[in-house]
Amino acid sequence: MKCIVMSTKEPTSTETLRVGAESRYDILLAVLPLPLILGLFIASAAQITLAIGAALGGVLSAVVLAYGLFIDTPTPTYWDISKTN
């Protein structure tokens, strides 16, 4: 019997979790709020309303999210549950 597993980052009994073993989706999640923060910073430095800066940063964050969801989509890996203990 097989089931779909979206993440393969779970350590097995012979493998330890490595620090620095981030996947591209971990990096994408870390980058996601940066355009919004950058938009707010630029809005305050350029003396425009923060709402405009937040809107522009939010649009860029939505582009990053759409890239992760629709262009570079997560591919499922198959895990055979009949071989587990």
C-alpha positions as CSV (number, residue, x, y, z in Angstrom):
1,M,0.0,0.0,0.0
2,K,1.4,3.4,-1.0
3,C,0.5,6.8,0.2
4,I,1.7,10.3,-0.9
5,V,4.1,12.1,1.3
6,M,4.9,15.7,0.5
7,S,7.9,16.0,2.7
8,T,10.9,13.7,2.8
9,K,12.8,15.6,5.5
10,E,11.9,13.2,8.4
11,P,15.0,11.5,9.7
12,T,15.1,7.7,9.8
13,S,16.7,5.7,12.5
14,T,20.1,5.8,10.9
15,E,19.9,9.4,9.8
16,T,20.2,12.4,12.0
17,L,18.6,15.7,11.2
18,R,21.3,18.0,9.7
19,V,21.4,21.7,10.4
20,G,21.7,23.5,7.1
21,A,19.8,20.9,5.1
22,E,17.1,23.4,4.0
23,S,15.0,22.6,1.0
24,R,14.1,25.3,-1.6
25,Y,10.6,25.5,0.0
26,D,12.1,26.4,3.4
27,I,14.0,29.2,1.7
28,L,10.8,30.3,-0.2
29,L,9.0,30.5,3.1
30,A,11.8,32.5,4.6
31,V,11.8,34.9,1.7
32,L,8.0,35.3,1.5
33,P,7.7,38.2,4.0
34,L,10.7,40.1,2.8
35,P,9.0,42.0,-0.1
36,L,6.3,43.3,2.3
37,I,8.9,44.5,4.8
38,L,11.0,46.0,2.0
39,G,7.8,47.8,0.7
40,L,7.1,49.3,4.1
41,F,10.7,50.4,4.6
42,I,10.8,52.0,1.1
43,A,7.5,53.7,1.8
44,S,8.7,55.2,5.0
45,A,12.0,56.3,3.4
46,A,10.3,57.8,0.3
47,Q,7.7,59.6,2.5
48,I,4.7,57.9,0.8
49,T,1.8,56.4,2.7
50,L,2.5,53.1,4.3
51,A,-0.6,51.6,2.7
52,I,0.9,52.0,-0.7
53,G,4.2,50.5,0.4
54,A,2.3,47.6,2.0
55,A,0.2,47.1,-1.1
56,L,3.2,47.0,-3.4
57,G,5.1,44.7,-1.1
58,G,2.1,42.5,-0.7
59,V,1.8,42.1,-4.5
60,L,5.5,41.1,-4.7
61,S,4.9,38.6,-1.8
62,A,2.0,37.2,-3.7
63,V,4.2,36.8,-6.8
64,V,6.7,34.8,-4.7
65,L,3.9,32.7,-3.3
66,A,2.5,32.1,-6.8
67,Y,5.9,31.0,-8.0
68,G,6.2,28.5,-5.2
69,L,2.7,27.1,-5.7
70,F,2.3,27.1,-9.5
71,I,5.7,27.3,-11.2
72,D,8.1,25.5,-8.9
73,T,5.5,23.2,-7.5
74,P,6.2,20.6,-4.7
75,T,6.4,17.2,-6.2
76,P,5.0,14.3,-4.1
77,T,7.2,11.4,-3.1
78,Y,5.7,8.0,-2.5
79,W,6.3,6.2,0.7
80,D,5.5,2.5,1.1
81,I,3.6,2.2,4.4
82,S,3.6,-1.5,4.4
83,K,7.4,-1.5,5.1
84,T,7.2,0.5,8.3
85,N,7.4,-0.9,11.8
